Amino acid sequence: MRKALTILAFLAAIPAGAAFADDDCFVPMADWQPREAVARLAAEQGWAVRRIRIDDGCYEIDGRDAEGRAIEVKVHPGTLRIVELEFEDDDQGHEREGQEDD
């Protein structure tokens, strides 16, 4: 019985969502920035946007960067922080994560 209580206490101490992927965004819709703000962020970065959609609770931008490379960018909907930036046509599979706009 004591062992079961210890295990339950340990599990209760783990933050909710810790077992899930950390590139998901968990933000109430009321706290989201509008889609237009995401489009402005993309324009400020020099990206040509093909589409903006929602994936795993985050905004996801599909488009091209200023150098013409295909990109997929995951953006936190509340803060507009770049959660993940992936170059789609990069042969070496380079990926930058957690980049913030300065």
ZARO-223767 format. One record per residue: residue number from 1; residue in one letter; x, y, z of N, C-alpha, C in turn. Coordinates in pm, 1 decimal. Each point is the difference from the previous one (the first is absolute). Example, Ala and Ser with C-alpha at 12.3 -4.5 7.8 and 13.67 -1.06 7.14 Angstrom:
% ZARO-223767
<rec 1 'a' <1319.0 -569.0 780.0> <-89.0 119.0 0.0> <90.0 120.0 0.0>>
<rec 2 's' <-35.0 105.0 -72.0> <82.0 119.0 6.0> <-77.0 109.0 73.0>>
***
This chain:
% ZARO-223767
<rec 1 'm' <82.2 -119.2 0.0> <-82.2 119.2 0.0> <86.9 125.9 0.0>>
<rec 2 'r' <105.3 -2.3 79.7> <87.6 116.0 8.2> <66.5 25.0 -135.9>>
<rec 3 'k' <39.4 -109.2 -67.9> <63.8 12.6 -131.4> <-96.9 63.6 -100.1>>
<rec 4 'a' <-126.1 -39.7 2.9> <-100.9 56.3 -90.3> <-18.4 148.7 26.8>>
<rec 5 'l' <-2.5 40.5 125.4> <-14.2 141.8 34.7> <121.2 79.9 -45.0>>
<rec 6 't' <118.4 -57.7 10.3> <121.0 67.3 -45.2> <-4.8 22.0 -151.0>>
<rec 7 'i' <-43.2 -102.2 -72.8> <-11.3 12.1 -145.1> <-103.3 104.9 -37.0>>
<rec 8 'l' <-114.3 -0.3 65.4> <-102.9 99.8 -27.9> <48.9 141.0 31.4>>
<rec 9 'a' <73.2 16.2 108.7> <53.7 131.6 35.2> <99.3 47.5 -105.2>>
<rec 10 'f' <81.8 -92.7 -48.8> <96.1 34.2 -104.0> <-70.6 43.7 -127.9>>
<rec 11 'l' <-101.5 -76.0 -40.4> <-74.7 32.7 -121.6> <-72.7 133.2 12.9>>
<rec 12 'a' <-50.5 28.9 118.6> <-69.4 126.2 22.4> <95.9 118.0 -9.4>>
<rec 13 'a' <126.9 -22.1 29.4> <99.0 107.9 -2.5> <46.1 34.9 -141.3>>
<rec 14 'i' <-22.0 -89.4 -95.6> <40.1 25.1 -138.4> <-96.2 102.8 -59.0>>
<rec 15 'p' <52.7 106.5 -59.5> <-87.3 101.1 -59.0> <-90.0 -60.1 -107.6>>
<rec 16 'a' <-121.7 49.4 -6.6> <-93.7 -48.0 -101.4> <58.2 23.9 -138.4>>
<rec 17 'g' <-5.9 -99.6 -83.6> <48.0 12.2 -136.8> <147.5 -31.8 -15.8>>
<rec 18 'a' <70.0 -34.5 107.4> <142.9 -26.8 -10.5> <28.9 -121.7 -86.9>>
<rec 19 'a' <-93.8 -91.0 -8.4> <21.4 -119.9 -80.3> <-27.0 23.9 -148.2>>
<rec 20 'f' <-54.1 116.4 -33.9> <-31.8 30.5 -138.5> <113.3 77.4 -64.5>>
<rec 21 'a' <-6.0 10.3 -131.2> <100.6 75.3 -73.2> <0.9 144.3 47.9>>
<rec 22 'd' <119.0 56.5 15.5> <8.3 134.4 53.4> <-10.5 107.2 -107.2>>
<rec 23 'd' <-27.4 -37.9 -125.1> <-20.4 100.8 -102.3> <-148.4 24.3 -26.5>>
<rec 24 'd' <-86.0 -56.9 84.0> <-142.5 28.2 -6.6> <-27.4 127.4 78.0>>
<rec 25 'c' <-106.3 69.4 -36.6> <-36.1 124.5 67.3> <-132.6 -21.6 72.2>>
<rec 26 'f' <-1.5 29.1 127.1> <-120.8 -15.3 79.4> <-41.4 137.1 51.4>>
<rec 27 'v' <-78.1 70.7 -80.4> <-41.8 136.0 32.3> <-149.9 10.2 -24.7>>
<rec 28 'p' <-75.6 54.1 96.1> <-143.6 19.5 -25.0> <-20.2 92.8 -120.3>>
<rec 29 'm' <-98.1 -30.6 -81.0> <-26.1 78.8 -121.8> <-17.9 148.7 30.6>>
<rec 30 'a' <-53.3 33.2 116.4> <-20.3 140.6 37.2> <132.5 75.6 10.2>>
<rec 31 'd' <110.9 -72.1 19.9> <131.1 62.9 15.5> <83.0 -0.1 -128.1>>
<rec 32 'w' <-57.5 -45.8 -109.6> <72.7 -6.1 -125.9> <12.3 137.7 -64.7>>
<rec 33 'q' <113.0 22.4 -64.5> <17.7 117.2 -84.8> <-76.2 -27.0 -129.9>>
<rec 34 'p' <-49.5 104.4 -66.5> <-73.8 -23.2 -125.6> <92.5 -48.2 -112.1>>
<rec 35 'r' <-60.6 -64.8 -96.6> <73.1 -53.1 -115.9> <75.6 112.5 -72.4>>
<rec 36 'e' <-54.4 119.7 -0.3> <66.0 114.1 -64.7> <134.1 30.7 66.2>>
<rec 37 'a' <9.0 -20.6 131.0> <126.5 22.0 71.6> <104.1 -102.6 -43.7>>
<rec 38 'v' <-43.8 -121.9 -27.8> <90.8 -103.9 -49.0> <49.2 37.8 -139.5>>
<rec 39 'a' <-89.2 50.8 -83.2> <37.7 43.5 -134.9> <100.3 115.5 7.4>>
<rec 40 'r' <-18.5 92.7 94.8> <95.1 110.7 17.9> <137.0 -52.7 43.8>>
<rec 41 'l' <-0.4 -97.2 92.1> <125.3 -61.6 43.9> <74.6 -58.9 -118.9>>
<rec 42 'a' <-71.7 -70.8 -84.5> <60.7 -61.3 -118.0> <57.5 107.6 -93.0>>
<rec 43 'a' <-74.4 105.9 -20.8> <46.9 108.1 -87.3> <125.4 65.5 57.6>>
<rec 44 'e' <3.0 19.5 132.2> <117.2 59.0 65.6> <123.5 -88.2 -16.0>>
<rec 45 'q' <-20.7 -131.9 -8.0> <109.9 -94.5 -16.9> <42.1 -13.1 -146.5>>
<rec 46 'g' <-77.9 59.0 -91.1> <30.2 -10.3 -142.6> <-51.9 -127.8 -62.9>>
<rec 47 'w' <-98.6 -63.3 64.4> <-53.7 -125.3 -50.2> <-117.6 25.0 -92.5>>
<rec 48 'a' <-9.1 -78.2 -107.2> <-116.7 0.5 -87.9> <-90.5 -113.1 49.0>>
<rec 49 'v' <-119.9 35.4 44.2> <-90.7 -96.9 60.4> <-86.2 -65.8 -106.1>>
<rec 50 'r' <0.2 -133.1 2.4> <-90.8 -77.1 -85.6> <-130.1 -24.4 73.9>>
<rec 51 'r' <12.8 -36.2 130.1> <-120.0 -17.2 81.2> <36.6 4.9 147.8>>
<rec 52 'i' <-97.8 39.0 79.3> <10.0 -2.7 145.7> <-110.9 -91.3 48.3>>
<rec 53 'r' <38.5 -100.6 78.7> <-100.1 -92.0 53.0> <30.1 -26.1 146.5>>
<rec 54 'i' <-83.6 -79.6 63.0> <18.8 -37.1 139.7> <38.3 -147.0 5.3>>
<rec 55 'd' <108.4 -29.9 74.3> <47.6 -137.1 14.9> <50.7 -16.6 142.9>>
<rec 56 'd' <-47.8 -102.0 69.2> <38.4 -27.5 138.9> <-21.3 120.9 90.2>>
<rec 57 'g' <-102.3 78.3 -28.1> <-30.7 116.1 82.4> <86.8 120.8 -28.6>>
<rec 58 'c' <88.5 -10.7 -99.1> <88.2 110.9 -38.2> <-41.5 50.5 -138.7>>
<rec 59 'y' <37.3 124.6 -29.2> <-8.7 44.8 -138.1> <113.6 -67.7 -76.3>>
<rec 60 'e' <-25.0 -36.0 -124.3> <104.6 -55.0 -84.7> <0.1 76.4 -131.4>>
<rec 61 'i' <114.8 53.5 -34.6> <16.5 76.2 -123.6> <72.2 -88.5 -100.2>>
<rec 62 'd' <-58.8 -17.2 -116.8> <66.5 -66.6 -111.7> <31.2 108.0 -101.9>>
<rec 63 'g' <122.8 3.2 -45.9> <36.6 101.3 -97.1> <144.9 -10.3 -40.9>>
<rec 64 'r' <57.7 114.5 -33.0> <140.2 6.4 -42.2> <68.9 111.8 77.2>>
<rec 65 'd' <127.1 -25.1 34.1> <75.5 103.0 69.6> <52.6 101.2 -100.8>>
<rec 66 'a' <75.3 98.8 46.9> <50.7 106.4 -86.5> <95.0 -52.1 -107.1>>
<rec 67 'e' <58.9 -118.0 22.7> <90.7 -59.7 -97.1> <-70.5 -96.1 -95.3>>
<rec 68 'g' <-132.1 -12.4 14.4> <-77.9 -84.5 -89.6> <-13.0 -144.8 42.4>>
<rec 69 'r' <53.8 -35.5 117.9> <-10.8 -138.3 48.6> <-138.2 -24.5 59.8>>
<rec 70 'a' <-54.3 -118.6 -26.6> <-128.4 -37.7 58.5> <18.0 -15.5 151.2>>
<rec 71 'i' <-92.7 60.1 76.6> <7.9 -6.4 145.4> <-134.5 -39.5 58.9>>
<rec 72 'e' <9.4 -54.9 119.6> <-118.0 -27.1 82.3> <35.1 53.7 138.5>>
<rec 73 'v' <-80.4 93.7 47.5> <29.9 67.0 125.9> <-116.8 -18.5 95.4>>
<rec 74 'k' <29.2 -48.5 119.6> <-100.6 -14.9 103.8> <13.2 119.5 93.2>>
<rec 75 'v' <-112.6 70.8 23.7> <-0.1 123.3 78.2> <-96.3 -13.8 116.9>>
<rec 76 'h' <46.8 39.2 119.2> <-84.6 -2.4 119.0> <-112.6 101.5 -19.6>>
<rec 77 'p' <-125.9 -40.8 15.0> <-112.3 88.6 -31.4> <-19.5 115.3 98.2>>
<rec 78 'g' <49.7 -11.6 120.6> <-17.3 106.9 98.1> <110.3 103.5 -3.4>>
<rec 79 't' <123.7 -46.3 -18.4> <115.2 89.7 5.7> <59.7 30.9 -136.6>>
<rec 80 'l' <-38.0 -76.7 -100.4> <56.6 6.2 -135.2> <149.1 -33.2 0.4>>
<rec 81 'r' <44.7 -73.6 99.8> <137.6 -48.7 5.2> <13.1 -115.1 -99.4>>
<rec 82 'i' <110.5 -3.7 -72.8> <25.6 -108.8 -94.2> <40.5 -122.9 80.2>>
<rec 83 'v' <-83.9 -102.4 -7.6> <22.9 -123.4 73.9> <91.8 -92.2 -79.1>>
<rec 84 'e' <-18.5 -2.9 -130.7> <78.4 -88.4 -86.2> <4.9 58.9 -139.9>>
<rec 85 'l' <117.0 -5.5 -62.1> <15.9 43.6 -138.1> <71.4 -113.0 -73.5>>
<rec 86 'e' <-62.8 -45.9 -106.7> <52.6 -113.9 -73.1> <13.6 37.6 -146.6>>
<rec 87 'f' <117.0 -28.2 -57.0> <22.6 20.6 -142.7> <-42.0 -127.4 -71.1>>
<rec 88 'e' <-103.2 7.6 -80.9> <-60.1 -118.1 -61.1> <85.7 -66.4 -106.6>>
<rec 89 'd' <72.2 78.3 -78.4> <73.7 -60.0 -111.5> <149.0 -11.7 27.8>>
<rec 90 'd' <38.4 7.0 125.0> <140.5 -10.8 38.8> <40.6 -146.7 2.0>>
<rec 91 'd' <95.8 -37.7 -83.5> <43.5 -139.4 -11.0> <56.1 -55.2 130.1>>
<rec 92 'q' <61.4 83.5 81.6> <58.4 -47.2 124.6> <-100.6 -1.9 114.1>>
<rec 93 'g' <-122.5 44.2 -24.5> <-103.8 -4.7 101.6> <22.1 96.7 114.3>>
<rec 94 'h' <65.8 111.9 -27.2> <24.1 97.6 105.8> <-131.7 53.9 52.9>>
<rec 95 'e' <-2.6 18.0 128.6> <-120.2 50.2 65.2> <44.1 90.0 113.6>>
<rec 96 'r' <-64.1 116.5 13.4> <27.7 87.9 111.9> <-123.9 3.6 85.8>>
<rec 97 'e' <18.3 -15.9 129.0> <-114.3 1.6 91.3> <17.7 109.7 102.7>>
<rec 98 'g' <-112.4 51.3 47.2> <1.5 94.6 109.9> <57.7 134.8 -35.3>>
<rec 99 'q' <-3.2 36.5 -126.4> <51.9 129.9 -40.6> <-101.0 107.9 33.0>>
<rec 100 'e' <48.6 108.4 52.6> <-87.9 111.9 28.8> <34.1 113.8 -92.6>>
<rec 101 'd' <-101.9 77.4 -33.8> <25.1 116.7 -83.8> <57.2 109.5 88.6>>
<rec 102 'd' <104.5 64.8 -49.5> <65.6 107.1 77.1> <-29.8 134.4 -59.8>>
***
